[in-house]
Amino acid sequence: MTIGIYALCLDGEVKYIGQSRDIKKRYRQHCSLAQNVGKTKKDEWLYEILLKDINPELLILEETEDLDKKEIEWIKKYRDEGILLNLSDGGQTMSYLRKKKLEKPWGKTHSPIQRRLSVIKRNIEYFNRMGMTKMANSASEKYNSVVDFIKSQDREKLNLLLWNKYGR
């Protein structure tokens, strides 16, 4: 039984870093399709490659009893160097994604873009329920053009612009 910090890799590229008191057992869990149904980017990545009969490579980074501290160090090292699918900073810390959300003026709630898009979606659903097909189609076209516009913009700047203009 190996206790320590490990990485899941694909073609030699580190994709995910974790800690375990039994690395081989944890690796087997990662390689189970049932464990990776798409809750996180890591789950989606694993599910996708496992469907292709590809198992991630296991790399033991360090054998240690100091799991939280060392996991944080290894995640920071690889996050600074490139792409990682980890959402947390490791250990018992707040998730990386949650920290990033809290740095935004709107905090943990949906971004201003998400709020406005959800209003349009609700209108489309309402029109469809009421049998107002022309209005639903028109709203769908507008929704698609808005999404295309958003994709062509700097999302952060657009969110801040909307937040500063409309707030909550």
CYANA upper distance limits for C-alpha pairs under 8 A (distance plus 0.5 A):
  1 MET  CA     21 ARG  CA      8.14
  1 MET  CA     22 ASP  CA      5.88
  1 MET  CA     23 ILE  CA      7.75
  1 MET  CA     24 LYS  CA      7.89
  2 THR  CA     21 ARG  CA      7.15
  2 THR  CA     22 ASP  CA      5.79
  2 THR  CA     23 ILE  CA      6.14
  2 THR  CA     24 LYS  CA      7.74
  2 THR  CA     63 GLU  CA      7.36
  3 ILE  CA     19 GLN  CA      8.37
  3 ILE  CA     20 SER  CA      6.35
  3 ILE  CA     21 ARG  CA      4.80
  3 ILE  CA     22 ASP  CA      5.94
  3 ILE  CA     23 ILE  CA      6.75
  3 ILE  CA     63 GLU  CA      6.19
  3 ILE  CA     64 THR  CA      6.58
  3 ILE  CA     65 GLU  CA      7.05
  4 GLY  CA     19 GLN  CA      6.21
  4 GLY  CA     20 SER  CA      6.27
  4 GLY  CA     21 ARG  CA      6.97
  4 GLY  CA     22 ASP  CA      8.39
  4 GLY  CA     23 ILE  CA      7.52
  4 GLY  CA     60 ILE  CA      8.03
  4 GLY  CA     61 LEU  CA      8.14
  4 GLY  CA     62 GLU  CA      6.09
  4 GLY  CA     63 GLU  CA      4.72
  4 GLY  CA     64 THR  CA      5.16
  4 GLY  CA     65 GLU  CA      6.93
  4 GLY  CA     66 ASP  CA      8.32
  4 GLY  CA     67 LEU  CA      6.64
  5 ILE  CA     17 ILE  CA      7.66
  5 ILE  CA     18 GLY  CA      6.28
  5 ILE  CA     19 GLN  CA      4.96
  5 ILE  CA     20 SER  CA      7.13
  5 ILE  CA     23 ILE  CA      8.34
  5 ILE  CA     60 ILE  CA      6.73
  5 ILE  CA     61 LEU  CA      5.98
  5 ILE  CA     62 GLU  CA      5.73
  5 ILE  CA     63 GLU  CA      6.93
  5 ILE  CA     64 THR  CA      7.77
  5 ILE  CA     67 LEU  CA      7.33
  5 ILE  CA     70 LYS  CA      7.63
  5 ILE  CA     71 GLU  CA      6.59
  6 TYR  CA     17 ILE  CA      6.23
  6 TYR  CA     18 GLY  CA      5.96
  6 TYR  CA     19 GLN  CA      6.62
  6 TYR  CA     20 SER  CA      8.38
  6 TYR  CA     23 ILE  CA      7.59
  6 TYR  CA     58 LEU  CA      7.47
  6 TYR  CA     59 LEU  CA      6.08
  6 TYR  CA     60 ILE  CA      4.83
  6 TYR  CA     61 LEU  CA      5.56
  6 TYR  CA     62 GLU  CA      7.47
  7 ALA  CA     14 VAL  CA      6.70
  7 ALA  CA     15 LYS  CA      7.66
  7 ALA  CA     16 TYR  CA      6.00
  7 ALA  CA     17 ILE  CA      4.86
  7 ALA  CA     18 GLY  CA      6.81
  7 ALA  CA     58 LEU  CA      6.48
  7 ALA  CA     59 LEU  CA      5.55
  7 ALA  CA     60 ILE  CA      6.83
  7 ALA  CA     61 LEU  CA      7.16
  8 LEU  CA     14 VAL  CA      6.48
  8 LEU  CA     15 LYS  CA      6.28
  8 LEU  CA     16 TYR  CA      5.64
  8 LEU  CA     17 ILE  CA      6.90
  8 LEU  CA     56 PRO  CA      6.26
  8 LEU  CA     57 GLU  CA      6.10
  8 LEU  CA     58 LEU  CA      5.59
  8 LEU  CA     59 LEU  CA      6.89
  9 CYS  CA     13 GLU  CA      5.60
  9 CYS  CA     14 VAL  CA      4.82
  9 CYS  CA     15 LYS  CA      5.79
  9 CYS  CA     16 TYR  CA      7.53
  9 CYS  CA     56 PRO  CA      6.01
  9 CYS  CA     57 GLU  CA      5.37
  9 CYS  CA     58 LEU  CA      6.93
  9 CYS  CA     59 LEU  CA      7.74
 10 LEU  CA     14 VAL  CA      7.25
 10 LEU  CA     15 LYS  CA      7.56
 10 LEU  CA     56 PRO  CA      6.07
 10 LEU  CA     57 GLU  CA      6.52
 11 ASP  CA     57 GLU  CA      8.31
 12 GLY  CA     57 GLU  CA      8.10
 14 VAL  CA     78 TYR  CA      8.28
 14 VAL  CA     83 ILE  CA      8.43
 14 VAL  CA     84 LEU  CA      7.58
 15 LYS  CA     42 LYS  CA      8.48
 15 LYS  CA     83 ILE  CA      7.27
 15 LYS  CA     84 LEU  CA      5.43
 15 LYS  CA     85 LEU  CA      6.23
 15 LYS  CA     86 ASN  CA      8.47
 16 TYR  CA     42 LYS  CA      7.58
 16 TYR  CA     84 LEU  CA      6.16
 16 TYR  CA     85 LEU  CA      5.92
 16 TYR  CA     86 ASN  CA      6.25
 17 ILE  CA     71 GLU  CA      7.88
 17 ILE  CA     74 TRP  CA      7.90
 17 ILE  CA     75 ILE  CA      6.83
 17 ILE  CA     84 LEU  CA      8.39
 17 ILE  CA     86 ASN  CA      7.35
 18 GLY  CA     71 GLU  CA      7.12
 18 GLY  CA     90 GLY  CA      8.19
 19 GLN  CA     23 ILE  CA      7.93
 19 GLN  CA     67 LEU  CA      6.64
 19 GLN  CA     68 ASP  CA      8.22
 19 GLN  CA     71 GLU  CA      6.81
 20 SER  CA     26 ARG  CA      7.16
 20 SER  CA     67 LEU  CA      8.06
 22 ASP  CA     26 ARG  CA      6.75
 23 ILE  CA     27 TYR  CA      6.52
 24 LYS  CA     28 ARG  CA      6.86
 25 LYS  CA     29 GLN  CA      6.96
 26 ARG  CA     30 HIS  CA      6.84
 27 TYR  CA     31 CYS  CA      6.82
 27 TYR  CA     58 LEU  CA      7.71
 28 ARG  CA     32 SER  CA      7.07
 29 GLN  CA     35 GLN  CA      7.21
 30 HIS  CA     35 GLN  CA      7.12
 30 HIS  CA     36 ASN  CA      7.82
 30 HIS  CA     46 LEU  CA      7.98
 31 CYS  CA     35 GLN  CA      8.34
 31 CYS  CA     46 LEU  CA      7.96
 31 CYS  CA     50 LEU  CA      7.56
 31 CYS  CA     55 ASN  CA      6.90
 31 CYS  CA     56 PRO  CA      8.06
 32 SER  CA     36 ASN  CA      7.50
 32 SER  CA     50 LEU  CA      8.48
 33 LEU  CA     37 VAL  CA      7.58
 33 LEU  CA     46 LEU  CA      8.35
 33 LEU  CA     47 TYR  CA      6.41
 33 LEU  CA     50 LEU  CA      7.13
 33 LEU  CA     51 LEU  CA      8.24
 35 GLN  CA     43 ASP  CA      8.20
 36 ASN  CA     43 ASP  CA      4.94
 36 ASN  CA     44 GLU  CA      7.08
 36 ASN  CA     46 LEU  CA      6.86
 36 ASN  CA     47 TYR  CA      5.86
 37 VAL  CA     43 ASP  CA      6.68
 37 VAL  CA     44 GLU  CA      7.22
 37 VAL  CA     47 TYR  CA      7.04
 38 GLY  CA     42 LYS  CA      8.33
 38 GLY  CA     43 ASP  CA      5.30
 38 GLY  CA     44 GLU  CA      4.95
 38 GLY  CA     47 TYR  CA      7.71
 39 LYS  CA     43 ASP  CA      6.54
 39 LYS  CA     44 GLU  CA      7.66
 40 THR  CA     44 GLU  CA      6.75
 41 LYS  CA     45 TRP  CA      6.57
 41 LYS  CA     85 LEU  CA      6.48
 41 LYS  CA     86 ASN  CA      8.47
 42 LYS  CA     46 LEU  CA      6.59
 42 LYS  CA     85 LEU  CA      5.86
 42 LYS  CA     86 ASN  CA      7.46
 43 ASP  CA     47 TYR  CA      6.47
 44 GLU  CA     48 GLU  CA      6.57
 45 TRP  CA     49 ILE  CA      6.84
 46 LEU  CA     50 LEU  CA      6.39
 46 LEU  CA     56 PRO  CA      8.05
 47 TYR  CA     51 LEU  CA      6.60
 48 GLU  CA     52 LYS  CA      7.33
 49 ILE  CA     53 ASP  CA      7.10
 49 ILE  CA     54 ILE  CA      5.76
 49 ILE  CA     55 ASN  CA      7.36
 49 ILE  CA     56 PRO  CA      8.27
 50 LEU  CA     54 ILE  CA      5.60
 50 LEU  CA     55 ASN  CA      6.41
 64 THR  CA     70 LYS  CA      8.27
 66 ASP  CA     70 LYS  CA      6.64
 67 LEU  CA     71 GLU  CA      6.35
 67 LEU  CA     91 GLY  CA      7.59
 68 ASP  CA     72 ILE  CA      6.74
 68 ASP  CA     90 GLY  CA      7.02
 68 ASP  CA     91 GLY  CA      4.32
 68 ASP  CA     92 GLN  CA      7.21
 69 LYS  CA     73 GLU  CA      6.90
 69 LYS  CA     91 GLY  CA      6.95
 70 LYS  CA     74 TRP  CA      6.66
 71 GLU  CA     75 ILE  CA      6.55
 71 GLU  CA     90 GLY  CA      5.90
 71 GLU  CA     91 GLY  CA      6.61
 72 ILE  CA     76 LYS  CA      6.62
 72 ILE  CA     89 ASP  CA      6.22
 72 ILE  CA     90 GLY  CA      5.04
 72 ILE  CA     91 GLY  CA      6.43
 73 GLU  CA     77 LYS  CA      6.69
 74 TRP  CA     78 TYR  CA      6.78
 75 ILE  CA     79 ARG  CA      6.28
 75 ILE  CA     84 LEU  CA      8.48
 75 ILE  CA     86 ASN  CA      8.29
 75 ILE  CA     89 ASP  CA      6.84
 75 ILE  CA     90 GLY  CA      7.15
 76 LYS  CA     80 ASP  CA      6.48
 76 LYS  CA     89 ASP  CA      7.58
 77 LYS  CA     81 GLU  CA      6.94
 78 TYR  CA     82 GLY  CA      6.60
 78 TYR  CA     83 ILE  CA      7.90
 78 TYR  CA     84 LEU  CA      7.40
 79 ARG  CA     83 ILE  CA      6.65
 79 ARG  CA     84 LEU  CA      6.32
 86 ASN  CA     96 TYR  CA      8.45
 87 LEU  CA     95 SER  CA      6.19
 87 LEU  CA     96 TYR  CA      5.54
 87 LEU  CA     97 LEU  CA      6.14
 88 SER  CA     93 THR  CA      7.49
 88 SER  CA     94 MET  CA      6.99
 88 SER  CA     95 SER  CA      4.27
 88 SER  CA     96 TYR  CA      4.81
 88 SER  CA     97 LEU  CA      7.38
 89 ASP  CA     93 THR  CA      6.82
 89 ASP  CA     94 MET  CA      7.74
 89 ASP  CA     95 SER  CA      6.66
 89 ASP  CA     96 TYR  CA      6.06
 90 GLY  CA     95 SER  CA      8.40
 94 MET  CA     98 ARG  CA      7.20
 94 MET  CA     99 LYS  CA      7.24
 95 SER  CA     99 LYS  CA      6.77
 96 TYR  CA    100 LYS  CA      6.74
 97 LEU  CA    101 LYS  CA      6.72
 98 ARG  CA    102 LEU  CA      6.69
 98 ARG  CA    108 LYS  CA      7.85
 99 LYS  CA    103 GLU  CA      6.91
100 LYS  CA    104 LYS  CA      7.55
101 LYS  CA    107 GLY  CA      6.19
101 LYS  CA    108 LYS  CA      6.12
102 LEU  CA    106 TRP  CA      8.16
102 LEU  CA    107 GLY  CA      4.91
102 LEU  CA    108 LYS  CA      6.24
103 GLU  CA    107 GLY  CA      7.11
105 PRO  CA    163 TRP  CA      8.40
106 TRP  CA    110 HIS  CA      8.00
106 TRP  CA    111 SER  CA      7.13
106 TRP  CA    112 PRO  CA      8.49
106 TRP  CA    163 TRP  CA      8.13
106 TRP  CA    168 ARG  CA      8.31
110 HIS  CA    114 GLN  CA      6.28
110 HIS  CA    115 ARG  CA      6.66
111 SER  CA    115 ARG  CA      6.78
111 SER  CA    159 ASN  CA      7.12
112 PRO  CA    116 ARG  CA      6.83
112 PRO  CA    159 ASN  CA      6.08
112 PRO  CA    162 LEU  CA      6.57
112 PRO  CA    163 TRP  CA      6.54
112 PRO  CA    167 GLY  CA      8.45
112 PRO  CA    168 ARG  CA      8.37
113 ILE  CA    117 LEU  CA      6.68
113 ILE  CA    158 LEU  CA      8.24
113 ILE  CA    159 ASN  CA      6.43
113 ILE  CA    162 LEU  CA      8.01
114 GLN  CA    118 SER  CA      6.56
115 ARG  CA    119 VAL  CA      6.99
116 ARG  CA    120 ILE  CA      7.13
117 LEU  CA    121 LYS  CA      6.74
117 LEU  CA    143 TYR  CA      7.85
118 SER  CA    122 ARG  CA      6.61
119 VAL  CA    123 ASN  CA      6.80
120 ILE  CA    124 ILE  CA      6.80
120 ILE  CA    139 ALA  CA      7.66
120 ILE  CA    143 TYR  CA      7.11
121 LYS  CA    125 GLU  CA      6.73
121 LYS  CA    143 TYR  CA      8.16
122 ARG  CA    126 TYR  CA      6.59
123 ASN  CA    127 PHE  CA      6.63
123 ASN  CA    136 ALA  CA      8.19
123 ASN  CA    139 ALA  CA      8.07
124 ILE  CA    128 ASN  CA      6.70
124 ILE  CA    135 MET  CA      8.28
124 ILE  CA    136 ALA  CA      5.44
124 ILE  CA    137 ASN  CA      8.33
124 ILE  CA    139 ALA  CA      6.53
124 ILE  CA    140 SER  CA      7.06
125 GLU  CA    129 ARG  CA      6.65
125 GLU  CA    136 ALA  CA      8.02
126 TYR  CA    130 MET  CA      6.66
127 PHE  CA    131 GLY  CA      6.67
127 PHE  CA    132 MET  CA      5.38
127 PHE  CA    133 THR  CA      7.16
127 PHE  CA    135 MET  CA      6.85
127 PHE  CA    136 ALA  CA      5.62
128 ASN  CA    132 MET  CA      6.26
128 ASN  CA    133 THR  CA      6.51
128 ASN  CA    136 ALA  CA      6.37
132 MET  CA    136 ALA  CA      6.66
133 THR  CA    137 ASN  CA      6.53
134 LYS  CA    138 SER  CA      6.58
135 MET  CA    139 ALA  CA      6.53
136 ALA  CA    140 SER  CA      6.52
137 ASN  CA    141 GLU  CA      6.70
138 SER  CA    142 LYS  CA      6.83
139 ALA  CA    143 TYR  CA      6.50
140 SER  CA    144 ASN  CA      6.63
141 GLU  CA    145 SER  CA      6.72
142 LYS  CA    146 VAL  CA      6.60
143 TYR  CA    147 VAL  CA      6.68
144 ASN  CA    148 ASP  CA      6.65
145 SER  CA    149 PHE  CA      6.63
146 VAL  CA    150 ILE  CA      6.64
147 VAL  CA    151 LYS  CA      6.70
148 ASP  CA    152 SER  CA      6.97
149 PHE  CA    153 GLN  CA      7.09
150 ILE  CA    154 ASP  CA      8.20
150 ILE  CA    155 ARG  CA      7.20
150 ILE  CA    158 LEU  CA      8.41
151 LYS  CA    155 ARG  CA      7.95
153 GLN  CA    158 LEU  CA      7.62
154 ASP  CA    158 LEU  CA      6.74
155 ARG  CA    159 ASN  CA      6.58
156 GLU  CA    160 LEU  CA      6.69
157 LYS  CA    161 LEU  CA      6.52
158 LEU  CA    162 LEU  CA      6.71
159 ASN  CA    163 TRP  CA      6.50
160 LEU  CA    164 ASN  CA      6.45
161 LEU  CA    165 LYS  CA      6.66
162 LEU  CA    166 TYR  CA      6.30
162 LEU  CA    167 GLY  CA      7.61
163 TRP  CA    167 GLY  CA      4.92
163 TRP  CA    168 ARG  CA      7.67
